[in-house]
Amino acid sequence: MSERQKVLVRAKVPPTVKQRRLGAELRRLREHADLSATRAGELFGAPQSRISNIEAGSYAVSADRVRALARLYECSDDALVEALAAMTGGRTRGWWDEYRELLPAALVEVAEFEREATAVRVAVLVAMPGLLQSAEHIRAAYSQNVPALRPFEIEHRTAFRIRRQGVLHGEPPLPYTAIIHEAALRMGIGGTDVVRAQLRHLMDMGEYEHITIQVIPFGRADFPAAGGQPVTYVGGPVPQLDTDHGLEILHAEDQLARYREVLDRMSRCALDSAESRNFIHKIAKSL
């Protein structure tokens, strides 16, 4: 197969979150070194299009080549380089690939970057965190979708979200922190029975040592709302962030730093874990 044919074959398979994240980081290192893609290609002995395809995640690159590019870009952060090298290799199938023909790509990619995470922090204002939703809540929420989903689409999405929750019960389980505004606890999705069961589910999940749940009561008006959008910060040697703007994944350091501060401030405005559990319990009892 010619090089052009290989590129065409690769183009038919969209890059994974990991591949795009690796490419974005390599682009950041190149730009920090003040090199154009054309100049980097000349120094690396490759055409400019190769550098661009690597950075777009559409061209597979080996661990050795990642290290070589890092040397070219004079990156002295050995831990980062090795983290990037570990992100290389062929496309490995995960359980989420079973859903690629059934669900929008953006939904499928969420499971992939959760599996790569070393810790996750989320903040939500009007919706329950996906990994902490009960099956009944998930199904009820998707039933309210606009445009309406067909019954089998609701079941596919419900099954997928439940399977995503496996990262909280793996070996080791994913450290997970959820900051939830009181509004999300009182949305009433699915009716009283579903809401009560969802609140009890939250209290049960909060009993795990690796899961932290904090609630921001209505009375706290001084928290940073982050534009009203859910925020998911995925920690690891190569962190990334999802602000739920169409599941756009952000990775620039200034963006990451800004949202770390947003999450830190929201956490300081929230009740601690024990207080939050009591707060959720009171709401559940009042239903």
Buried (B, 14 or more C-beta within 10 A) or exposed (E): EEEEEEBEEBEEEEBBBBBBBBBBBBBBBBBEBEBEBEBBBBEBEBEBEBBBBBBBBBBBBEBEBBBBBBEBBEBEEEEBBBBBBBBBEEEEEBEBBEBEEBBEEEBBBBBBBBBBBEBBBBBBBEBBBBBBBBBBBBBBBBBEEEEEBEEEBBEBBBBBBBBBBBBBEEEEBBBBBBBBBBBBBBBEBBEEEBBBBBBBBBBEBBEEEEBBBBBBBEEBEEBBEBEEEBBBBBBBBBBBBBBBEEBEBBBEEEEBEBBBEBBEBBBEBBBEBEEBBEBBBEBBEEE
